[in-house]
């Protein structure tokens, strides 16, 4: 052990007890058979070397632990466990000064140190207090209890090795090791030097830990300051609720924050962080509302991190229903109580509050979805957020409970508008507004009803297929402006089944004729009158069948003639890509093949007037000769720069869904086709039109749809 005493002061001292202990164990060892017997000195040196290596490894682990970014309790656990292991001690403890009192932070085997009764613990506490005041590492002998004689009191049967913990030269705690008493003075001094060196590593960790705590506290204060600014920035209840949920989540550092308030005597979730709106009919929201209702009824906060053994059955049931759906690992629900507002003066208006001060009127819900850890800092931050949230919500609810609050705010701002400096501007702006309002009320303006429709020819000929078949030939002109002449062949269809039916019927006709001839021949050779009568009946039946077959053949031949499609009238074919759409494709009877437009036909517009605008048209039609006075102005989508006019010639008698719009009223509008270029007169051209139904005030013309929407959507339900 003399080697340890001569080593450099920076090298941790090996407690001599270890070397002696290993030496005593090795002295009784018996070498295995076949092994050489080594001398006692060489065996002791080997054990001492192994012990030194073990201690160095523990010291390195303590040094690495002091540089780690871990929790204080986690550091104390690793630090004390390695120190007691390196010193082969009974146990140990770490004490800290918190708020002027000494608190046990971590211990190993403290129950084995005779600190069981109150008197012994008090004596030990006084010893620790004095050593914290002295601030020096020391050894305290076992059972040194003569406090009356001025000695230090150690009521245990173990040697106490004490080393202070310091941060910036300030004592914050002490490390206590309970050591055996069977070692000499040199060994005990080695214990003391070793613990002093290890406490230096602990001091390094505590300094960095305190610095991290300061940084975290600074960040928390900045975040909390921003949170306080945002939640007290507005007196709007919705804005305050959104600020509490979204900014509170940043302060608490959780995954989700929800805010519920009393609505109709029940707690209802109003805001969820990260969401602009919530679906109140969702099953998750309903379950959360039931859970909040049960917690606020008990009027105590709920903290859940997987352990529900202490929860009432009604809360436990609602909690599991919600957690099973939301998959939350940690749930905290804090009831918010209405705060006491400052009393108002006599000359100030009183506020009629529905909820008395001190009653629960809201609840704050925090959730963590990833892990089940619930540190004390989480609870403290949540309580801070809840405290500011209750005050902000109290102010917001009190402000919103004032009758006609927006009106009073506006009247309060009017004092600036009518001040002497701003009075000329106010009068000028008021005059302009009054003039504009009067003009909108009394100046007439043409009242038009917007509508849309299509350009349609007056006379069209739809060519339909008269029979089934496959279109094999198409003889339409390639030039769309070429006129098709009457009875001109346009298409040819093929139907092999029809030809086979005709051949089959003709074969049956021939067989029937042969049968009739046969009956005529054998009738003259009949043996008796009965046989002759039977032959005459069969011949009559065959003749009837012959007539039926002949009629069927005529119909089938007419149907075969219909396989050729001819133009019924002269005109232009307006269909597009007929060859691609019809050629070599099966055609069904009644299918529209093509459309023929008479080149001399007139054109009209089929307008679709929305249902909500028909009332204005019908009011205008009540005037005498109103239909002739109504003018329709329109533009073509293919010719938007020019406006044309027309007259309504027909109005549909019923409302119907004609296109993608809702119910519409169809109007037929006639116009002079010579005013429109011939190339633009095409069926289906989109038309935007205005139906002039008289004159109304400018304000009514501009805002009538807004008034009608308010009347139909809001005033109906009110």
C-alpha positions in Angstrom: 0.0 0.0 0.0 3.0 2.3 0.2 2.9 2.5 -3.5 -0.5 4.2 -3.3 0.7 6.8 -0.7 3.6 7.8 -3.0 1.5 8.1 -6.1 0.6 11.4 -7.7 -2.2 13.3 -6.1 -4.3 13.2 -9.3 -4.4 9.5 -9.3 -7.3 8.1 -7.2 -6.1 6.3 -4.1 -6.8 2.6 -3.9 -8.4 2.0 -0.5 -5.9 -0.2 1.5 -8.8 -2.3 2.8 -9.3 -3.8 -0.6 -5.7 -4.8 -0.9 -5.7 -6.3 2.6 -9.1 -7.9 2.0 -7.9 -9.5 -1.2 -4.7 -10.6 0.5 -6.6 -12.3 3.3 -8.8 -14.1 0.8 -5.8 -15.2 -1.3 -3.9 -16.5 1.8 -6.3 -19.3 2.3 -6.4 -20.3 -1.4 -5.2 -23.8 -2.4 -3.6 -24.2 -5.9 -5.2 -26.6 -8.2 -3.7 -29.9 -9.0 -1.0 -29.7 -11.6 -0.4 -26.0 -11.1 2.7 -24.4 -9.9 2.6 -22.9 -6.5 3.4 -19.2 -6.6 4.8 -17.3 -3.7 2.4 -15.2 -1.4 4.0 -11.9 -2.4 3.5 -12.5 -6.2 -0.1 -13.6 -5.6 -0.8 -10.5 -3.5 0.7 -8.2 -6.2 -1.5 -9.8 -8.8 -4.7 -9.3 -6.8 -3.7 -5.7 -6.0 -3.1 -5.1 -9.7 -6.6 -6.5 -10.6 -8.2 -4.4 -7.8 -6.4 -1.3 -9.0 -7.7 -1.9 -12.6 -11.3 -2.4 -11.3 -11.1 0.8 -9.4 -9.7 2.7 -12.3 -12.5 1.4 -14.5 -15.1 2.6 -12.0 -13.3 6.0 -11.8 -13.4 6.3 -15.5 -17.1 5.4 -15.5 -17.8 8.1 -12.9 -15.8 10.6 -15.0 -17.9 9.8 -18.1 -21.1 9.9 -16.0 -20.2 13.4 -14.8 -20.1 14.6 -18.4 -23.4 13.0 -19.4 -26.6 14.9 -20.0 -28.7 12.9 -17.6 -31.2 13.5 -14.8 -29.8 14.3 -11.3 -31.3 11.2 -9.7 -29.9 9.0 -12.5 -26.5 10.5 -11.9 -26.7 10.1 -8.1 -27.7 6.4 -8.6 -24.7 5.7 -10.9 -22.3 7.8 -8.9 -23.1 6.3 -5.4 -23.3 2.8 -6.7 -19.8 3.0 -8.2 -18.3 4.7 -5.2 -19.7 2.1 -2.7 -18.5 -0.6 -5.1 -15.0 0.9 -5.4 -14.7 1.4 -1.6 -16.3 -2.0 -0.8 -18.6 -0.1 1.7 -21.8 -1.1 3.4 -23.8 1.6 1.7 -24.0 5.3 1.2 -26.3 8.3 0.9 -26.4 11.7 -0.8 -27.9 14.7 1.0 -28.8 18.0 -0.5 -29.9 21.4 0.8 -33.3 22.3 -0.5 -35.2 25.4 0.8 -33.0 25.5 3.9 -33.6 21.9 4.9 -31.6 18.8 4.3 -33.2 16.2 2.0 -32.1 12.7 1.2 -31.7 12.4 -2.6 -30.4 8.8 -3.0 -29.3 6.0 -0.7 -27.9 2.5 -0.7 -28.6 0.1 2.2 -29.5 3.0 4.5 -31.7 0.5 6.5 -28.6 -1.4 7.6 -27.0 1.5 9.4 -29.0 1.5 12.6 -30.8 4.7 11.6 -34.1 3.3 12.6 -35.4 5.2 15.6 -36.2 8.9 15.7 -33.4 9.8 18.2 -30.7 8.1 16.1 -32.0 9.9 13.0 -32.0 13.2 14.7 -28.4 12.8 15.9 -27.4 11.8 12.4 -29.2 14.8 10.9 -27.4 17.2 13.3 -24.1 15.6 12.3 -24.8 16.1 8.6 -25.9 19.7 9.2 -22.7 20.5 11.0 -20.6 19.0 8.2 -22.5 21.0 5.6 -21.7 24.1 7.6 -18.0 23.2 7.9 -17.8 22.2 4.2 -14.7 19.9 4.6 -14.2 16.2 3.9 -13.8 14.2 7.0 -14.0 10.9 8.8 -16.3 10.3 11.7 -15.6 7.3 13.9 -18.3 4.8 14.7 -20.5 5.3 17.8 -18.9 8.7 18.5 -21.9 10.1 20.4 -20.4 12.4 22.9 -22.1 15.6 21.8 -22.0 16.9 25.4 -18.2 16.7 25.4 -18.1 18.6 22.1 -17.5 15.6 19.9 -19.2 14.8 16.6 -22.2 12.5 17.0 -22.2 9.3 14.8 -24.8 6.9 16.2 -24.0 4.1 13.7 -21.6 1.2 14.0 -19.9 2.2 10.7 -17.1 4.6 9.9 -18.6 7.6 8.1 -16.6 9.0 5.1 -18.0 12.5 4.2 -17.2 14.7 1.3 -19.1 17.9 0.4 -20.7 18.7 -2.9 -20.0 22.2 -4.2 -21.3 24.3 -7.1 -19.3 27.5 -7.7 -17.7 27.2 -4.2 -21.1 26.9 -2.6 -22.0 23.8 -0.7 -25.1 22.2 -2.0 -24.9 18.7 -0.5 -22.7 16.0 0.9 -21.8 12.4 0.0 -21.8 10.0 2.9 -20.2 6.5 2.8 -20.9 3.9 5.5 -17.6 2.0 5.8 -16.4 -0.9 7.8 -14.4 -0.2 11.0 -11.8 -3.0 10.6 -9.2 -0.9 8.7 -6.3 1.1 9.9 -5.7 4.9 9.9 -3.8 4.8 6.6 -6.6 2.9 4.9 -9.2 5.3 6.3 -7.3 8.3 5.0 -7.2 6.5 1.6 -10.9 6.2 1.7 -11.2 9.9 2.4 -8.8 11.0 -0.4 -10.7 8.7 -2.9 -14.1 10.1 -2.0 -12.7 13.6 -2.3 -11.5 12.9 -5.8 -14.9 11.4 -6.8 -16.8 14.3 -5.3 -14.9 16.5 -7.6 -16.4 14.7 -10.5 -19.8 15.1 -8.9 -19.1 18.8 -8.5 -18.4 19.0 -12.2 -21.7 17.3 -13.0 -23.7 19.5 -10.6 -22.2 22.7 -12.1 -23.1 21.6 -15.7 -26.5 20.4 -14.4 -27.2 23.8 -12.8 -26.1 25.6 -16.0 -28.6 23.4 -18.0 -31.3 24.1 -15.4 -30.7 27.9 -15.8 -30.8 27.6 -19.6 -34.0 25.5 -19.5 -35.5 27.9 -17.0 -34.7 30.8 -19.2 -36.3 29.1 -22.2 -39.3 28.3 -20.1 -39.6 31.9 -18.9 -39.4 33.2 -22.4 -42.0 30.7 -23.6 -44.2 31.4 -20.6 -43.9 35.1 -21.2 -45.0 34.7 -24.8 -47.9 32.5 -23.6 -49.1 35.1 -21.1 -48.9 37.8 -23.7 -51.0 35.8 -26.2 -53.7 34.6 -23.8 -54.2 38.1 -22.3 -53.9 39.9 -25.7 -57.6 39.6 -26.6 -60.9 39.6 -24.7 -62.5 37.5 -27.4 -63.5 34.1 -26.0 -62.6 32.1 -29.1 -59.3 33.8 -29.6 -58.4 33.3 -25.9 -59.3 29.6 -26.1 -57.2 29.1 -29.2 -54.3 30.9 -27.6 -54.5 28.7 -24.5 -54.6 25.5 -26.4 -51.9 26.2 -29.0 -49.5 28.3 -27.0 -50.1 26.2 -23.9 -48.9 23.1 -25.7 -45.5 24.8 -26.3 -45.1 25.7 -22.7 -46.1 22.3 -21.3 -44.2 20.4 -24.0 -46.8 17.8 -24.6 -48.5 16.4 -27.7 -52.0 17.8 -27.4 -53.8 20.3 -25.3 -57.6 20.6 -25.3 -59.9 23.2 -23.6 -63.4 22.4 -22.5 -66.0 24.9 -21.1 -69.5 24.6 -19.7 -72.2 24.8 -22.3 -75.8 24.1 -21.3 -74.7 22.8 -17.9 -72.3 20.2 -19.4 -68.6 20.3 -20.3 -68.0 20.5 -24.0 -64.6 20.5 -25.7 -64.2 23.8 -27.5 -60.6 23.8 -28.8 -58.0 21.2 -29.6 -54.4 22.4 -30.3 -53.4 22.2 -33.9 -57.0 22.1 -35.2 -58.9 25.0 -36.7 -62.2 23.3 -35.8 -63.4 20.1 -34.2 -66.2 17.7 -35.2 -68.3 17.6 -32.0 -70.2 14.5 -33.2 -66.9 12.5 -33.3 -66.8 9.5 -30.9 -63.4 10.7 -29.5 -64.8 14.1 -28.6 -67.9 12.6 -27.0 -65.8 10.3 -24.9 -63.5 13.1 -23.9 -66.5 15.3 -22.9 -67.8 12.4 -20.6 -64.4 12.0 -19.0 -64.1 15.8 -18.4 -67.6 15.9 -17.0 -66.8 13.2 -14.4 -63.4 14.8 -13.4 -64.9 18.3 -13.0 -67.7 16.9 -11.0 -65.1 15.6 -8.5 -63.4 19.0 -8.7 -59.9 17.5 -8.4 -57.2 17.3 -11.0 -56.6 13.9 -12.8 -53.2 12.7 -13.6 -52.9 9.3 -15.4 -49.8 7.7 -16.7 -50.9 4.0 -16.8 -51.8 3.5 -13.1 -55.5 3.7 -12.4 -55.6 1.9 -9.1 -56.5 5.0 -7.1 -59.2 6.3 -9.5 -63.0 6.1 -8.7 -64.9 3.6 -10.8 -66.9 6.2 -12.8 -63.7 8.1 -13.8 -61.8 4.9 -14.5 -64.5 3.7 -16.9 -64.6 6.9 -18.8 -60.8 7.2 -18.8 -60.4 3.8 -20.4 -63.1 4.4 -23.0 -61.2 7.6 -24.1 -57.7 6.2 -23.9 -58.6 3.1 -25.9 -59.7 5.4 -28.8 -57.2 8.3 -28.4 -54.1 6.0 -27.6 -52.8 8.6 -25.0 -50.0 7.5 -22.7 -50.4 10.4 -20.3 -53.6 12.3 -19.6 -54.0 15.3 -17.3 -57.2 17.1 -16.6 -57.1 20.3 -14.5 -60.5 21.9 -13.6 -60.4 25.7 -14.0 -62.2 27.8 -11.5 -63.7 31.2 -12.1 -61.4 33.9 -10.6 -62.5 36.7 -8.4 -62.6 39.9 -10.4 -61.8 43.3 -8.9 -64.9 44.9 -7.5 -66.4 47.7 -9.6 -67.0 51.2 -8.4 -70.5 52.5 -7.9 -70.5 54.6 -11.0 -69.4 51.8 -13.1 -71.7 49.2 -14.8 -72.0 45.9 -13.1 -71.4 42.6 -14.9 -74.0 39.9 -14.7 -71.9 36.7 -14.5 -73.6 33.4 -14.8 -71.0 31.4 -12.9 -70.1 32.5 -9.4 -66.4 33.0 -8.5 -64.6 29.9 -7.4 -66.9 27.5 -9.4 -65.5 25.2 -12.0 -66.4 26.6 -15.4 -63.7 25.1 -17.7 -61.1 22.3 -17.8 -57.6 22.0 -19.3 -56.7 18.7 -20.8 -53.1 17.7 -21.7 -52.0 14.5 -23.4 -48.8 12.7 -24.3 -49.0 10.1 -27.0 -45.4 8.8 -27.3 -44.1 8.0 -23.8 -45.5 7.4 -20.3 -43.1 9.7 -18.4 -44.7 12.3 -16.2 -41.9 14.4 -14.6 -42.6 16.9 -11.9 -41.7 19.7 -14.3 -44.6 18.7 -16.5 -47.1 19.1 -13.7 -45.6 22.4 -12.6 -45.8 23.8 -16.1 -49.3 22.6 -16.5 -50.4 24.2 -13.3 -48.8 27.5 -14.4 -50.7 27.3 -17.7 -53.9 26.5 -15.9 -53.5 29.4 -13.6 -53.1 31.9 -16.4 -55.8 30.2 -18.5 -58.4 30.5 -15.7 -57.7 34.2 -15.3 -57.8 34.9 -19.1 -61.0 32.9 -19.5 -62.6 34.7 -16.6 -61.9 38.0 -18.1 -63.1 36.9 -21.6 -66.3 35.5 -20.3 -67.0 38.6 -18.2 -66.4 40.8 -21.2 -68.6 38.7 -23.5 -71.4 38.7 -21.0 -71.9 42.4 -21.3 -75.0 43.2 -23.3 -74.3 44.8 -26.7 -70.6 44.8 -26.0 -69.5 45.4 -29.7 -71.9 48.4 -29.8 -70.4 50.0 -26.6 -66.9 49.5 -28.0 -67.9 51.2 -31.2 -69.5 54.1 -29.4 -66.3 54.4 -27.3 -64.2 54.8 -30.4 -66.6 57.5 -31.7 -65.2 60.0 -29.3 -62.0 60.1 -31.4 -64.0 60.5 -34.6 -65.9 63.6 -33.4 -63.0 65.4 -31.9 -62.3 68.9 -33.0 -59.3 68.0 -35.1 -61.2 65.2 -37.0 -64.6 66.8 -37.2 -64.2 68.2 -40.7 -63.1 64.9 -42.1 -65.9 63.2 -40.2 -68.5 65.5 -41.7 -67.2 65.2 -45.2 -67.1 61.4 -45.0 -70.6 61.3 -43.5 -71.9 63.5 -46.2 -70.5 61.2 -48.9 -71.9 58.2 -47.2 -75.3 59.7 -46.8 -75.3 60.8 -50.4 -74.3 57.3 -51.5 -77.0 55.7 -49.4 -79.7 58.0 -50.7 -78.5 57.4 -54.3 -78.7 53.6 -53.7 -82.2 54.0 -52.3 -83.8 56.3 -54.8 -81.8 56.5 -58.1 -83.4 54.0 -60.6 -81.3 51.5 -62.4 -82.1 48.8 -65.0 -82.9 45.5 -63.2 -81.6 42.5 -65.0 -81.7 38.8 -64.3 -78.6 36.8 -65.2 -79.1 33.6 -67.1 -77.3 31.2 -69.4 -78.3 28.9 -72.1 -77.5 27.4 -75.5 -78.0 28.3 -79.2 -80.5 26.0 -80.8 -81.9 25.8 -84.4 -85.7 26.1 -84.8 -86.0 23.2 -87.3 -83.8 20.1 -87.0 -84.2 16.6 -88.3 -83.0 13.8 -86.2 -82.1 10.7 -88.2 -82.7 7.5 -86.3 -81.9 3.9 -87.0 -85.1 2.0 -88.0 -83.6 -1.4 -87.4 -80.8 -3.2 -85.7 -77.5 -3.8 -87.5 -73.9 -2.9 -88.0 -73.1 0.3 -89.9 -70.9 -0.8 -92.8 -71.0 2.2 -95.1 -71.2 6.0 -94.4 -71.9 8.4 -97.3 -71.9 11.7 -95.5 -70.0 14.6 -97.1 -66.6 15.4 -95.7 -67.3 19.2 -95.9 -69.6 20.1 -93.0 -71.0 23.0 -95.0 -72.1 20.8 -97.9 -75.8 20.5 -98.3 -77.3 17.0 -98.3 -80.1 16.5 -100.8 -83.4 14.8 -100.1 -83.4 11.0 -100.4 -79.6 11.0 -100.6 -78.1 7.8 -99.2 -76.3 8.5 -96.0 -75.5 5.1 -94.4 -75.9 1.4 -95.0 -76.3 -1.2 -92.2 -75.8 -4.9 -92.4 -77.8 -7.5 -90.5 -77.0 -11.1 -91.5 -79.5 -12.4 -89.0 -82.3 -10.6 -90.8 -81.3 -12.1 -94.2 -81.3 -15.6 -92.6 -84.8 -15.0 -91.2 -86.1 -13.9 -94.6 -84.6 -17.0 -96.3 -86.0 -19.2 -93.6 -89.5 -17.7 -94.0 -89.3 -18.1 -97.8 -88.4 -21.8 -97.3 -91.4 -22.3 -95.1 -93.6 -20.5 -97.7 -92.5 -23.0 -100.4 -93.1 -25.9 -98.1 -96.6 -24.6 -97.3 -97.4 -24.1 -101.0 -96.4 -27.7 -101.7 -98.6 -28.9 -98.9 -101.6 -27.0 -100.3 -101.0 -28.5 -103.8 -100.8 -31.9 -102.2 -104.1 -31.4 -100.4 -105.7 -30.3 -103.7 -104.6 -33.5 -105.4 -105.7 -35.9 -102.8 -109.0 -34.2 -102.2 -110.4 -35.5 -105.5 -109.4 -39.0 -104.6 -110.9 -39.1 -101.1 -112.7 -42.4 -100.3 -115.6 -40.9 -98.3 -117.0 -37.6 -97.2 -115.3 -37.6 -93.8 -111.9 -37.9 -95.3 -112.6 -35.1 -97.8 -113.7 -32.9 -94.9 -110.5 -33.5 -93.0 -108.4 -32.8 -96.1 -110.3 -29.5 -96.7 -109.5 -28.5 -93.0 -105.8 -29.2 -93.3 -105.7 -27.2 -96.6 -107.4 -24.2 -95.0 -105.0 -24.3 -92.1 -102.1 -24.4 -94.6 -103.5 -21.5 -96.5 -103.8 -19.4 -93.3 -100.2 -20.3 -92.4 -99.1 -19.3 -95.9 -100.7 -15.9 -95.5 -99.0 -15.4 -92.2 -95.6 -16.3 -93.6 -96.1 -14.0 -96.5 -96.9 -11.1 -94.2 -93.8 -11.8 -92.1 -91.7 -11.9 -95.2 -93.1 -8.5 -96.3 -92.2 -7.0 -92.8 -88.8 -8.5 -92.9 -88.1 -7.1 -96.4 -89.3 -3.7 -95.3 -87.0 -4.0 -92.3 -84.2 -5.0 -94.7 -84.9 -1.9 -96.8 -84.5 0.2 -93.7 -80.9 -0.9 -93.5 -80.3 1.9 -96.0 -80.6 5.3 -94.4 -81.7 8.2 -96.6 -81.9 12.0 -96.0 -85.5 13.0 -95.4 -84.9 16.6 -96.1 -82.2 18.9 -97.5 -79.8 20.3 -94.9 -76.3 20.3 -93.3 -75.2 17.4 -91.1 -73.9 19.0 -87.9 -72.5 15.9 -86.1 -68.8 15.6 -85.6 -66.6 12.6 -86.3 -69.4 10.4 -87.5 -67.0 7.9 -89.1 -65.0 7.4 -85.9 -68.2 7.2 -83.8 -70.5 5.0 -86.0 -68.6 3.1 -88.7 -68.3 -0.7 -88.1 -70.2 -0.3 -84.8 -73.4 -2.1 -83.8 -76.5 0.1 -84.1 -79.7 -0.4 -82.2 -83.2 0.5 -83.4 -84.1 4.0 -82.4 -80.5 5.2 -82.0 -79.8 8.7 -83.1 -77.4 8.5 -86.0 -77.0 12.1 -87.1 -78.8 15.5 -87.1 -79.8 17.4 -90.1 -80.3 21.1 -90.0 -82.2 23.0 -92.6 -79.9 25.8 -93.9 -82.8 28.2 -94.1 -84.0 27.6 -90.5 -84.3 30.2 -87.9 -82.4 30.1 -84.6 -83.4 30.7 -81.0 -81.9 30.6 -77.5 -83.0 28.2 -74.8 -82.2 30.1 -71.5 -82.2 28.5 -68.0 -83.4 31.0 -65.5 -82.5 30.0 -61.9 -85.5 29.4 -59.6 -84.6 32.1 -57.1 -84.9 34.7 -59.9 -88.2 33.7 -61.4 -90.2 35.7 -58.9 -88.9 38.9 -60.4 -89.8 37.7 -64.0 -93.3 36.9 -62.9 -93.8 40.2 -61.2 -92.7 42.0 -64.4 -95.1 39.8 -66.5 -98.1 41.1 -64.5 -97.9 44.4 -66.3 -99.9 44.7 -69.5 -98.1 43.7 -72.7 -95.1 43.0 -70.5 -93.8 40.1 -72.6 -93.2 42.4 -75.6 -91.5 45.0 -73.4 -89.0 42.5 -71.8 -85.7 42.8 -73.7 -83.0 40.1 -73.5 -79.4 41.1 -74.1 -76.9 38.3 -74.7 -73.4 37.5 -75.9 -72.1 34.3 -77.5 -69.2 32.5 -75.8 -67.6 32.2 -79.2 -68.1 35.9 -79.9 -67.8 37.7 -76.5 -67.1 41.2 -77.8 -70.5 41.8 -79.3 -73.9 42.1 -77.6 -77.1 41.1 -79.3 -80.8 41.5 -78.3 -83.8 39.3 -78.5 -87.4 38.8 -77.3 -89.0 36.1 -75.1 -91.4 34.1 -77.2 -92.2 31.2 -74.9 -91.9 30.4 -71.2 -92.0 26.8 -69.9 -94.9 26.0 -67.5 -92.8 24.2 -65.0 -89.5 24.2 -63.2 -87.1 21.4 -63.9 -83.4 20.4 -63.7 -82.2 21.0 -67.2 -78.4 21.0 -66.6 -75.9 21.1 -63.8 -77.9 23.9 -62.1 -80.7 23.3 -59.6 -84.3 23.9 -60.6 -84.5 26.3 -63.6 -87.2 27.8 -65.7 -86.6 27.4 -69.5 -87.2 30.5 -71.7 -87.2 30.5 -75.5 -85.7 33.7 -76.9 -86.0 34.7 -80.6 -83.5 37.0 -82.3 -82.5 38.2 -85.8 -80.0 35.6 -87.1 -78.7 38.0 -89.8 -76.9 40.0 -87.1 -74.7 37.0 -86.2 -72.0 35.7 -88.5 -73.2 32.5 -90.2 -70.2 30.5 -89.1 -71.1 31.2 -85.4 -74.6 29.8 -85.7 -73.8 26.3 -84.4 -76.0 24.2 -82.2 -74.9 24.2 -78.5 -73.1 27.5 -78.6 -73.0 28.8 -75.0 -74.9 32.0 -74.4 -74.8 34.4 -71.4 -77.8 36.6 -71.2 -79.5 39.3 -69.1 -83.3 39.5 -68.9 -84.3 43.2 -68.3 -87.4 43.2 -66.1 -87.8 47.0 -65.4 -86.0 49.4 -63.1 -85.3 49.4 -59.4 -83.1 51.4 -57.1 -79.3 50.9 -57.4 -79.0 49.4 -53.9 -81.7 46.8 -54.6 -80.2 45.9 -58.0 -76.7 45.4 -56.4 -77.8 43.8 -53.1 -81.0 41.9 -53.8 -79.4 38.5 -53.9 -77.8 39.2 -50.5 -81.1 40.2 -49.0 -82.8 37.1 -50.5 -80.0 34.8 -49.1 -80.5 36.3 -45.6 -84.3 35.9 -45.9 -84.1 32.3 -47.0 -81.2 31.0 -44.8 -81.3 33.0 -41.6 -84.6 34.7 -41.1 -86.5 31.5 -41.8 -84.9 29.7 -38.9 -85.2 32.7 -36.6 
